[in-house]
Amino acid sequence: MARKIQAIRGMNDILPDQSSVWLYLEKTVAEVVKSYGYQQIRFPIVENTDLFKRGVGETTDIVEKEMYTFEDRNGESLTLRPEGTASCVRAADQAGLLFNQVQRLWYTGPMFRYERPQKGRYRQFHQIGVESFGMATADIDAELIVLSARLWQKLGLLEHVELQLNTIGLASEREAYKAALVDYLTEFKDQLDEDSQRRLSTNPLRILDSKEEATQAILQGAPSLDEFIGEESQSHFERLQTILKANRVPYVINRRLVRGLDYYGKTVFEWVTTHLGAQATVCAGGRYDGLVEQLGGKPTPAVGFAMGIERLVLLLETLSLIPSEAKFSADVFVVSIGDDAEVASTRLAEQLRETLPSLVVLRHCGGGNFKNQMKKADRSEARFTVILGQDEVEQGVCQVKDMSTGEQQTCAFEDLPAYISGNL
């Protein structure tokens, strides 16, 4: 017997009993973003490696340790996208959609990072991203946050997540803060965890995100980023808070929140939960006004966020917030006995699908006696079972059994759609 081939570690299958939940989540997101005027954009999963080195940042964990990078047959370095923002910028700029224009875009799809797989974090994972371009004021930052809050409300998650906000200022302000932070932490270098020691010379702001208790204790005495924030950045941040308060979106200010990618500036935010253990962040984003120019385009203000589908699905399941209508189930199951009835049942099923396109109609295939077919009808959890035999075909009727009550009635072929729709 040939050896079975297994899925690659950290790259999981999404099986039918879960895919219905994914469809529910994706449909809800699509409805919410459309109501705010966002249009979908799609781009390849493989990009030039330089896109992420220049966009995400060469000293970030993603570029240093986590990217799936390879050379193609022409010797060009390519990378499976580890995140969506850089690709979205590349695609929109390449198509001429950005300069002196306003764009509201969203996307969904797989991303790839080589890291230790764990619950809620995989090597192939899926994100939904929402990005806006051409607007420099705080009201668009607020719109994105309010949009995300509306999504949580529709999903029943609003009371289970917390919005954390911060401003990380302009690039010049961050550079001044980085210098002060490095000066302070250098005195404690030997007491820092291994990752923080490395980041001290590459990406010191990420040390603020360390989960190590000893490092966090050292950071208690470190200079604070807000001490370096200038008037422009502070005014932007205060305006954002004013709009969020007007829309009754509660938040907490987290001065340690910096985000892990180099392109962020001014506003940064995260939605976090206490229901998923270490994987607390379910949605994160911020402003990245310099990224378009950094990737070769003309200066364009931008802000956006991304959310992980796996974590959101896990959160919905953990909190038992998946509505019954989101789970796959049939409405009608069609049983047939005999060759003529089998042929007639195919046409009857098609008649239902044509007349009532929202119905899920399952027709038994593959033969089998009446008893076995009825067992399958019962397992399908369909509300109605339509039964055809030779006598029914000759008379142009079918038997319709209401599986919730056990009642059975005779119905003419042409009356079946009306009967089903009137009794569902």
LOKEGU-702691 format. One line per field, with one value per residue (C-alpha): chain; x, y, z. Coordinates in pm, 1 decimal. Example, Ala and Ser with C-alpha at 12.3 -4.5 7.8 and 13.67 -1.06 7.14 Angstrom:
<recs>
bamar	c(A/A);
px	c(1230.0/1367.0);
py	c(-450.0/-106.0);
pz	c(780.0/714.0);
</recs>
This chain:
<recs>
bamar	c(A/A/A/A/A/A/A/A/A/A/A/A/A/A/A/A/A/A/A/A/A/A/A/A/A/A/A/A/A/A/A/A/A/A/A/A/A/A/A/A/A/A/A/A/A/A/A/A/A/A/A/A/A/A/A/A/A/A/A/A/A/A/A/A/A/A/A/A/A/A/A/A/A/A/A/A/A/A/A/A/A/A/A/A/A/A/A/A/A/A/A/A/A/A/A/A/A/A/A/A/A/A/A/A/A/A/A/A/A/A/A/A/A/A/A/A/A/A/A/A/A/A/A/A/A/A/A/A/A/A/A/A/A/A/A/A/A/A/A/A/A/A/A/A/A/A/A/A/A/A/A/A/A/A/A/A/A/A/A/A/A/A/A/A/A/A/A/A/A/A/A/A/A/A/A/A/A/A/A/A/A/A/A/A/A/A/A/A/A/A/A/A/A/A/A/A/A/A/A/A/A/A/A/A/A/A/A/A/A/A/A/A/A/A/A/A/A/A/A/A/A/A/A/A/A/A/A/A/A/A/A/A/A/A/A/A/A/A/A/A/A/A/A/A/A/A/A/A/A/A/A/A/A/A/A/A/A/A/A/A/A/A/A/A/A/A/A/A/A/A/A/A/A/A/A/A/A/A/A/A/A/A/A/A/A/A/A/A/A/A/A/A/A/A/A/A/A/A/A/A/A/A/A/A/A/A/A/A/A/A/A/A/A/A/A/A/A/A/A/A/A/A/A/A/A/A/A/A/A/A/A/A/A/A/A/A/A/A/A/A/A/A/A/A/A/A/A/A/A/A/A/A/A/A/A/A/A/A/A/A/A/A/A/A/A/A/A/A/A/A/A/A/A/A/A/A/A/A/A/A/A/A/A/A/A/A/A/A/A/A/A/A/A/A/A/A/A/A/A/A/A/A/A/A/A/A/A/A/A/A/A/A/A/A/A/A/A/A/A/A/A/A/A/A);
px	c(0.0/133.3/236.1/-26.3/76.6/1.3/-60.4/244.1/280.8/104.2/-95.8/-438.4/-736.8/-1067.2/-1318.3/-1687.4/-1817.1/-1597.8/-1622.8/-1983.1/-1862.2/-1598.1/-1862.0/-2080.8/-1792.3/-1681.1/-2038.2/-2087.8/-1761.3/-1850.6/-2187.5/-2036.6/-1750.3/-1982.3/-2211.3/-1914.8/-1830.9/-1529.3/-1463.0/-1281.0/-933.7/-752.1/-380.2/-135.5/-8.0/346.8/531.6/882.4/1077.0/1186.8/823.7/822.9/1182.9/1113.1/754.6/739.7/1098.1/1419.9/1464.1/1115.9/1063.3/857.6/1138.5/1423.3/1274.7/929.9/904.4/871.7/1123.4/1257.6/1421.0/1229.1/1387.2/1507.8/1688.6/1440.7/1370.5/1000.4/807.0/470.1/297.1/329.8/74.7/-159.5/-96.7/223.9/63.1/-247.3/-32.8/167.9/-144.4/-332.7/-33.2/53.3/-304.0/-287.5/-551.9/-372.1/-219.4/-461.6/-744.9/-952.1/-982.4/-1156.1/-1044.1/-1069.3/-931.9/-922.2/-699.0/-413.6/-87.4/227.0/471.5/718.4/664.8/582.2/226.5/-9.9/-378.8/-496.7/-161.9/-63.2/198.3/-70.7/-331.1/-606.1/-665.5/-926.1/-776.3/-941.1/-737.5/-812.3/-596.4/-584.2/-721.2/-483.0/-726.7/-829.0/-1189.2/-1090.7/-893.9/-1213.4/-1427.8/-1220.6/-1240.7/-1616.1/-1653.7/-1471.4/-1688.6/-2000.6/-1865.7/-1811.6/-2166.0/-2310.5/-2107.5/-2205.8/-1843.5/-1851.4/-1871.8/-1592.6/-1323.3/-1141.2/-1007.5/-654.7/-524.3/-194.9/-13.0/345.0/389.6/592.7/908.6/1128.3/954.4/997.9/1366.7/1420.8/1233.7/1424.2/1753.4/1633.6/1493.9/1818.1/2023.1/1806.6/1787.9/2159.5/2229.7/2009.4/2105.7/2227.3/1894.3/1678.3/1536.7/1716.9/1475.0/1488.6/1869.3/1863.6/1597.2/1796.0/2013.4/1753.4/1399.2/1398.4/1031.1/931.0/1086.2/783.6/573.1/783.7/583.6/873.6/800.4/1163.2/1181.0/848.8/976.8/1280.6/1053.3/865.6/1142.8/1194.7/1112.5/759.7/687.2/416.6/687.1/827.2/499.5/470.4/174.2/63.4/57.0/-109.8/-377.3/-450.3/-479.5/-710.7/-936.1/-959.4/-1063.8/-1326.4/-1491.1/-1478.4/-1643.0/-1913.6/-1983.9/-1979.5/-1686.3/-1506.6/-1127.5/-822.1/-493.7/-200.6/127.5/320.0/127.5/359.6/268.1/534.7/573.0/798.1/545.7/312.9/301.4/62.7/-247.9/-208.4/-479.9/-565.7/-882.9/-791.0/-978.4/-921.7/-1089.1/-806.2/-514.7/-186.6/-340.5/-517.1/-519.5/-803.7/-771.6/-496.7/-397.4/-305.1/-188.2/95.5/128.8/482.8/441.8/324.9/623.1/852.4/743.3/808.8/473.9/389.2/316.4/-26.0/-177.4/-320.6/-468.3/-599.0/-635.3/-626.3/-797.8/-717.5/-1000.8/-878.2/-875.0/-1216.3/-1365.2/-1202.6/-1343.4/-1694.1/-1674.3/-1532.5/-1816.1/-2084.1/-2177.6/-2232.2/-2599.5/-2783.7/-2843.8/-2466.2/-2434.6/-2490.7/-2822.6/-3058.7/-3414.2/-3542.2/-3422.0/-3551.8/-3595.6/-3679.2/-3756.3/-3728.0/-3571.5/-3857.0/-3878.5/-3503.6/-3530.7/-3837.3/-3671.4/-3386.4/-3635.4/-3837.1/-3523.0/-3429.8/-3780.0/-3737.6/-3394.0/-3523.0/-3833.2/-3681.4/-3309.7/-3236.4/-3328.4/-3072.7/-3210.8/-3034.2/-3131.2/-3029.9/-2790.2/-2627.3/-2922.6/-3035.6/-3362.1/-3634.2/-3542.2/-3177.6/-3273.9/-3508.1/-3232.1/-3013.6/-3299.8/-3329.2/-2953.5/-2957.7/-3177.4/-3384.0/-3724.0/-3901.0/-3845.4/-3997.6/-4072.1/-4128.0/-4210.4/-4350.1/-4711.3/-4633.0/-4459.3/-4759.5/-4996.6/-4770.5/-4757.2/-4509.8/-4530.3/-4402.2/-4308.1/-4259.9/-3966.2/-4039.9/-4392.7/-4394.6/-4700.1/-4710.0/-4915.9/-4963.1/-4865.6/-4881.8/-4547.3/-4648.0/-4768.0/-4456.3/-4260.2/-4558.7/-4620.2/-4257.1/-4223.2/-4558.1/-4466.8/-4098.5);
py	c(0.0/341.5/573.4/834.5/1192.1/1423.4/1798.7/2015.4/2103.6/2427.5/2426.7/2299.8/2173.0/2350.0/2067.6/2091.5/2121.7/2432.3/2585.2/2687.3/2897.6/3057.2/3136.8/3295.1/3510.3/3613.6/3695.7/3911.8/4097.9/4153.0/4301.7/4538.0/4670.8/4715.8/4930.8/5165.6/5181.6/4947.4/4747.0/4416.3/4387.7/4060.2/4011.2/3717.1/3513.6/3530.9/3862.3/3991.5/3948.1/4313.5/4420.6/4284.7/4376.3/4738.6/4748.6/4536.7/4614.6/4411.6/4406.0/4279.2/3922.7/3853.6/3933.9/3806.0/3471.9/3395.7/3443.9/3159.9/3278.2/3090.9/3149.7/3074.7/2926.1/3269.0/3323.6/3585.5/3590.4/3539.1/3521.4/3384.2/3691.5/3709.1/3993.0/4183.6/4557.0/4572.5/4366.6/4585.1/4898.6/4741.6/4631.6/4959.3/5175.3/4959.7/5005.9/5383.5/5389.3/5591.7/5930.2/6218.1/5967.6/5830.8/5452.1/5221.7/4862.5/4525.1/4176.8/3827.1/3528.0/3309.7/3445.3/3247.2/3273.6/3013.5/3008.9/2752.5/2632.1/2662.6/2707.8/3010.4/3056.9/2859.5/2872.3/2918.1/3142.9/3359.2/3729.3/3986.7/4329.7/4669.5/4961.9/5323.5/5562.5/5934.5/6062.9/6208.6/6315.9/6133.0/6083.3/5799.9/5631.4/5657.6/5523.1/5206.3/5151.5/5218.0/4977.4/4706.8/4774.1/4733.7/4400.6/4279.5/4388.1/4186.7/3882.9/3913.9/3978.6/4343.6/4271.5/4013.3/4235.7/4547.8/4829.1/4944.3/5267.7/5450.0/5704.7/5631.3/5972.4/6074.6/5896.5/6172.3/6144.0/5768.5/5799.4/6034.7/5796.0/5492.4/5660.5/5733.2/5380.0/5218.1/5435.5/5322.4/4951.7/4918.5/4941.0/4632.3/4440.8/4130.1/4107.5/4124.2/3812.1/3681.8/3832.1/4172.2/4168.6/4111.7/4376.2/4633.0/4687.4/4612.7/4705.1/4840.7/4946.0/4580.2/4525.7/4709.5/4412.8/4154.7/3896.5/3822.7/3935.7/4027.0/4248.9/4412.9/4485.9/4664.1/4861.6/5006.8/5262.8/5327.2/5659.1/5675.7/5727.4/5984.7/6215.4/6244.4/6293.6/6635.2/6867.6/6739.7/6374.6/6454.5/6668.0/6382.3/6137.4/6361.8/6414.5/6038.4/5995.6/6267.5/6089.3/5750.3/5895.3/6056.5/5712.1/5544.6/5318.4/5248.4/5216.9/5213.8/5389.0/5147.6/5340.7/5016.2/4938.4/4988.7/4714.5/4493.2/4637.6/4925.9/5109.3/5227.9/5589.9/5800.6/5589.8/5223.9/5004.0/4648.8/4465.0/4207.1/3938.0/3739.1/3426.7/3287.9/3261.6/3391.0/3466.6/3775.1/3998.0/3936.9/4255.4/4515.6/4808.4/5170.6/5454.3/5407.4/5735.4/5669.1/5319.7/5406.6/5636.9/5381.2/5129.3/5367.2/5547.7/5909.8/6027.0/5896.1/5889.1/5552.0/5361.3/5006.2/4694.1/4315.8/4037.2/3667.3/3441.8/3139.2/3334.4/3486.0/3145.5/3005.6/3294.1/3244.5/2872.9/2930.1/3167.2/2956.2/3251.8/3065.5/3100.0/2787.4/2928.0/2949.5/2571.9/2366.1/2183.7/2069.1/2194.4/1913.2/1555.2/1367.5/987.1/774.6/405.0/259.1/371.5/593.8/755.7/820.0/1009.3/1200.7/1291.5/1468.9/1691.7/1750.7/1855.1/2093.3/2238.5/2321.1/2476.8/2689.4/2809.2/2841.2/2914.8/2975.1/2615.9/2341.4/2038.3/1703.8/1417.4/1065.5/915.9/577.6/343.2/167.5/48.1/269.7/209.3/309.0/616.3/731.5/685.6/917.5/1164.1/1163.9/1214.5/1507.3/1701.0/1826.7/1968.0/1785.7/1453.0/1418.3/1054.3/917.6/561.4/415.6/487.1/851.4/899.8/758.1/989.6/1300.5/1334.8/1288.6/1220.3/1501.5/1412.2/1685.0/1543.0/1763.2/1626.6/1300.0/1409.8/1307.3/1452.1/1388.2/1679.7/1728.4/1792.6/2143.0/2235.2/2117.1/2447.9/2639.7/2374.6/2374.5/2753.5/2789.6/2545.6/2617.1);
pz	c(0.0/-94.3/189.9/271.5/209.7/501.5/504.0/572.9/940.7/1020.4/696.7/792.0/597.9/647.6/655.0/559.4/915.7/962.3/615.3/679.3/973.3/751.8/491.5/758.7/883.7/534.2/430.0/739.3/676.2/309.9/407.5/665.6/451.0/153.4/368.0/422.8/52.5/46.0/-271.1/-292.0/-446.3/-519.1/-572.6/-607.7/-314.5/-459.3/-479.7/-537.2/-212.1/-214.7/-172.3/182.3/265.5/176.2/296.1/610.4/714.5/693.6/1072.4/1153.1/1271.6/959.2/716.2/934.2/1038.7/903.7/526.3/276.2/16.9/-285.4/-623.9/-940.7/-1253.4/-1361.4/-1032.3/-912.8/-540.0/-470.2/-143.9/-39.7/100.3/482.0/508.2/278.5/314.1/108.8/-168.2/-163.4/-199.0/-481.0/-670.7/-626.0/-717.7/-1018.9/-1144.0/-1096.3/-824.1/-557.0/-644.2/-581.4/-537.2/-252.8/-236.2/11.3/-48.2/123.1/56.3/195.1/142.5/269.1/413.2/498.9/788.5/910.3/1285.5/1550.7/1489.7/1784.3/1847.8/1650.9/1475.9/1166.1/892.1/633.1/785.0/642.0/684.2/597.0/538.1/502.5/365.9/277.8/74.4/6.0/339.0/597.4/869.6/1184.6/1073.5/838.6/1120.6/1325.4/1040.8/1020.3/1394.5/1401.1/1106.3/1299.6/1606.4/1391.0/1267.4/1625.5/1706.1/1415.2/1516.3/1883.4/1985.0/2093.3/2466.0/2438.7/2282.7/2396.4/2177.6/2261.5/2107.6/2085.2/1876.7/1776.1/1615.2/1313.8/1200.4/1343.4/1680.9/1687.0/1601.8/1895.3/2122.7/1992.6/2081.8/2436.0/2474.6/2354.9/2591.6/2880.6/2790.9/2711.6/3085.1/3137.3/2823.0/3008.4/3194.5/2880.2/2714.7/2406.3/2151.4/2321.3/2321.1/1946.1/1889.2/2084.1/1777.8/1508.7/1613.4/1970.9/1970.9/1948.9/2292.8/2433.1/2315.5/2498.8/2692.3/2926.7/3282.0/3356.5/3047.3/3130.1/3480.0/3332.5/3098.5/3396.3/3433.6/3060.5/2895.0/2753.0/2383.8/2455.4/2596.3/2240.8/2053.0/1885.3/1850.5/1506.2/1614.1/1945.5/1778.2/1533.8/1823.4/2024.2/1722.4/1677.0/2039.9/2008.5/1715.0/1885.2/2195.9/1980.6/1832.2/2174.1/2095.2/2425.6/2426.2/2647.8/2570.6/2573.4/2558.0/2498.5/2180.3/1881.0/1626.2/1471.4/1122.0/1023.6/807.8/1087.0/1212.2/1420.2/1496.9/1592.9/1741.9/1837.6/1930.6/2196.0/2385.5/2703.7/2563.3/2346.6/2587.9/2447.2/2107.8/2239.2/1930.1/1683.6/1475.0/1444.1/1228.3/1205.1/983.7/732.3/544.8/420.1/277.1/-74.9/-129.1/35.8/-228.5/-518.0/-545.3/-488.7/-132.4/-29.7/319.8/418.1/709.4/748.0/957.0/925.9/1114.8/1130.8/1018.2/1214.9/1540.1/1480.1/1398.0/1712.2/1917.7/1777.2/1854.9/2203.5/2289.5/2113.7/1893.4/1568.0/1470.2/1365.3/1016.8/966.2/991.6/679.4/661.7/387.4/345.9/124.2/76.0/-230.9/-217.9/-524.2/-573.3/-923.6/-1249.4/-1362.4/-1020.4/-1018.7/-1349.5/-1234.5/-904.9/-1083.6/-1265.2/-949.0/-758.0/-1039.9/-1035.7/-667.0/-723.5/-1010.4/-828.1/-478.9/-537.2/-167.9/-77.6/-18.0/-202.7/-156.3/-387.2/-289.6/-543.5/-568.6/-535.2/-219.4/-76.5/64.6/429.4/383.3/183.7/459.8/716.2/509.7/483.0/860.7/907.8/664.6/911.3/617.3/711.5/425.6/252.7/-95.1/-186.6/-536.6/-644.5/-964.3/-863.9/-786.5/-1121.8/-1310.0/-1120.0/-1140.3/-762.7/-479.2/-108.8/113.3/470.6/728.9/926.0/1227.1/1278.2/1085.9/887.1/520.6/235.8/-134.6/-356.5/-734.6/-903.3/-1012.0/-662.1/-477.9/-476.8/-338.8/-74.6/41.2/52.5/230.8/505.6/572.6);
</recs>
